[in-house]
Amino acid sequence: MGIVRGAFFIIGGTIGAGFITGAELVRFFGAKRFLLPLLLSCMLFFLLTAYYLHLGRKYGGSRGVLRLSRWGGAVRIALMLCAFISSAGMLAGLDALLPVKIPVLSLAGLLLSVVFLEKGMGGISALNLILVPLLLGFVFFYARDLSFFYPRSGSKFGWLLYAGMNSFLMAPVLMDAGREMKRPILSSALASVCIAAAAVCILGSVYREGASAILAPMPFLAATGGKVFSVAVALAILTSLVSSLYPLFAACNELKGKKKIAAKGISLLAAFCLSRVGLHGIVGYLYPVMGGAGLLFSALCILYDQFLEKYHKRIHARGEDT
């Protein structure tokens, strides 16, 4: 996976329902001046994504990384729960685009996701390579007359939680992708720059519009008012939905026969049921919790990789009982 393809891979897993609609950006960067916190968040996101890619190459994917800790099983369960929450958020975003009795878009999103997920990492990469350039083009086209100031208070640590949340949600797929990504640092840097530029355009457009957009369920859509942009939102949700469902499908693929099929069906059904909470509820209450969990997970990875794992190797080299 080359530099550009790797960058699109990372971007595709990040600019989902909450990002491209502006809902999660307003939630985490709803302060008077958002530019500096946003840049700090993207810098931290770059460091974390590059590190997860490095861990994946070093330990042979997410399963190898989780084996570093005796609590790897518990951490894996936490990752699965976050994958459920993220997937539900994407499905809720699809339904918000077309609020009808029968959730046509979310059901179609699940079907398309299964098609690409069955092709493995190659399917996810191909999807992002096709759609991400179009999505970035939509964002930059619709962003005009940006405003970098809005008189309201916001969380001082929103930027920190935002970087932790996105890196945590992408952690399993990043670690598995790290096994074949040639230039992880450059891919992460390019992805972070593109995400920062898109986020500035989205927030700038929303704050220019004012309270009517900020308080809307989909702020950027309210600011642009473009019907064509709804298509871009749906495509962005699809890219992130596939990445969010990936760890769930990877876990199901460890089973055999009918058990594997049943596990996948239950996973999809659970994500769909949770999506009934709605995009606003998931972004407002569950996403910040995932941000804190992501920062904790990153700290544990650094602790085990940089300190405890090396310490254990020295002990074993001396023939001591650990």
WOWOJO-V761522 format. One record per residue. N is the residue number from 1. RES is the residue in one letter. BURIAL is 1 if it has 16 or more other ideal C-beta (glycine too) atoms within 10 Angstrom, else 0. Layout:
BEGIN
[[N & RES & BURIAL] [N & RES & BURIAL]]
END
This chain:
BEGIN
[[1 & M & 1] [2 & G & 0] [3 & I & 1] [4 & V & 1] [5 & R & 1] [6 & G & 1] [7 & A & 1] [8 & F & 1] [9 & F & 1] [10 & I & 1] [11 & I & 1] [12 & G & 1] [13 & G & 1] [14 & T & 1] [15 & I & 1] [16 & G & 1] [17 & A & 1] [18 & G & 1] [19 & F & 1] [20 & I & 1] [21 & T & 1] [22 & G & 1] [23 & A & 1] [24 & E & 1] [25 & L & 1] [26 & V & 1] [27 & R & 1] [28 & F & 1] [29 & F & 1] [30 & G & 1] [31 & A & 1] [32 & K & 0] [33 & R & 0] [34 & F & 1] [35 & L & 1] [36 & L & 0] [37 & P & 1] [38 & L & 1] [39 & L & 0] [40 & L & 0] [41 & S & 1] [42 & C & 1] [43 & M & 0] [44 & L & 1] [45 & F & 1] [46 & F & 1] [47 & L & 1] [48 & L & 1] [49 & T & 1] [50 & A & 1] [51 & Y & 1] [52 & Y & 1] [53 & L & 1] [54 & H & 1] [55 & L & 1] [56 & G & 1] [57 & R & 1] [58 & K & 0] [59 & Y & 1] [60 & G & 0] [61 & G & 1] [62 & S & 1] [63 & R & 1] [64 & G & 1] [65 & V & 1] [66 & L & 1] [67 & R & 0] [68 & L & 1] [69 & S & 1] [70 & R & 0] [71 & W & 0] [72 & G & 1] [73 & G & 0] [74 & A & 0] [75 & V & 1] [76 & R & 1] [77 & I & 0] [78 & A & 1] [79 & L & 1] [80 & M & 1] [81 & L & 0] [82 & C & 1] [83 & A & 1] [84 & F & 1] [85 & I & 1] [86 & S & 1] [87 & S & 1] [88 & A & 1] [89 & G & 1] [90 & M & 1] [91 & L & 1] [92 & A & 1] [93 & G & 1] [94 & L & 1] [95 & D & 1] [96 & A & 1] [97 & L & 1] [98 & L & 0] [99 & P & 0] [100 & V & 0] [101 & K & 0] [102 & I & 0] [103 & P & 1] [104 & V & 0] [105 & L & 1] [106 & S & 1] [107 & L & 0] [108 & A & 0] [109 & G & 1] [110 & L & 1] [111 & L & 0] [112 & L & 0] [113 & S & 1] [114 & V & 0] [115 & V & 0] [116 & F & 1] [117 & L & 1] [118 & E & 0] [119 & K & 0] [120 & G & 0] [121 & M & 1] [122 & G & 0] [123 & G & 1] [124 & I & 1] [125 & S & 1] [126 & A & 0] [127 & L & 1] [128 & N & 1] [129 & L & 0] [130 & I & 0] [131 & L & 1] [132 & V & 1] [133 & P & 0] [134 & L & 0] [135 & L & 1] [136 & L & 1] [137 & G & 0] [138 & F & 1] [139 & V & 1] [140 & F & 0] [141 & F & 0] [142 & Y & 1] [143 & A & 1] [144 & R & 0] [145 & D & 0] [146 & L & 0] [147 & S & 0] [148 & F & 0] [149 & F & 0] [150 & Y & 1] [151 & P & 0] [152 & R & 0] [153 & S & 0] [154 & G & 1] [155 & S & 1] [156 & K & 0] [157 & F & 0] [158 & G & 1] [159 & W & 1] [160 & L & 1] [161 & L & 1] [162 & Y & 1] [163 & A & 1] [164 & G & 1] [165 & M & 1] [166 & N & 1] [167 & S & 1] [168 & F & 1] [169 & L & 1] [170 & M & 1] [171 & A & 1] [172 & P & 1] [173 & V & 1] [174 & L & 1] [175 & M & 1] [176 & D & 1] [177 & A & 1] [178 & G & 1] [179 & R & 1] [180 & E & 0] [181 & M & 1] [182 & K & 0] [183 & R & 1] [184 & P & 1] [185 & I & 1] [186 & L & 1] [187 & S & 1] [188 & S & 1] [189 & A & 1] [190 & L & 1] [191 & A & 1] [192 & S & 1] [193 & V & 0] [194 & C & 1] [195 & I & 1] [196 & A & 1] [197 & A & 0] [198 & A & 1] [199 & A & 1] [200 & V & 1] [201 & C & 1] [202 & I & 1] [203 & L & 1] [204 & G & 1] [205 & S & 1] [206 & V & 1] [207 & Y & 1] [208 & R & 1] [209 & E & 1] [210 & G & 0] [211 & A & 0] [212 & S & 0] [213 & A & 1] [214 & I & 1] [215 & L & 0] [216 & A & 1] [217 & P & 1] [218 & M & 1] [219 & P & 1] [220 & F & 1] [221 & L & 1] [222 & A & 1] [223 & A & 1] [224 & T & 1] [225 & G & 0] [226 & G & 0] [227 & K & 0] [228 & V & 0] [229 & F & 1] [230 & S & 0] [231 & V & 0] [232 & A & 1] [233 & V & 1] [234 & A & 1] [235 & L & 1] [236 & A & 1] [237 & I & 1] [238 & L & 1] [239 & T & 1] [240 & S & 1] [241 & L & 1] [242 & V & 1] [243 & S & 1] [244 & S & 1] [245 & L & 1] [246 & Y & 1] [247 & P & 1] [248 & L & 1] [249 & F & 1] [250 & A & 1] [251 & A & 1] [252 & C & 1] [253 & N & 0] [254 & E & 0] [255 & L & 0] [256 & K & 0] [257 & G & 0] [258 & K & 0] [259 & K & 0] [260 & K & 0] [261 & I & 0] [262 & A & 0] [263 & A & 1] [264 & K & 1] [265 & G & 0] [266 & I & 0] [267 & S & 1] [268 & L & 1] [269 & L & 0] [270 & A & 0] [271 & A & 1] [272 & F & 1] [273 & C & 0] [274 & L & 1] [275 & S & 1] [276 & R & 0] [277 & V & 0] [278 & G & 1] [279 & L & 1] [280 & H & 0] [281 & G & 0] [282 & I & 1] [283 & V & 1] [284 & G & 0] [285 & Y & 0] [286 & L & 1] [287 & Y & 1] [288 & P & 1] [289 & V & 0] [290 & M & 1] [291 & G & 1] [292 & G & 0] [293 & A & 1] [294 & G & 1] [295 & L & 1] [296 & L & 0] [297 & F & 1] [298 & S & 1] [299 & A & 0] [300 & L & 1] [301 & C & 1] [302 & I & 0] [303 & L & 0] [304 & Y & 1] [305 & D & 1] [306 & Q & 0] [307 & F & 0] [308 & L & 0] [309 & E & 0] [310 & K & 0] [311 & Y & 0] [312 & H & 0] [313 & K & 0] [314 & R & 0] [315 & I & 0] [316 & H & 0] [317 & A & 0] [318 & R & 0] [319 & G & 0] [320 & E & 0] [321 & D & 0] [322 & T & 0]]
END
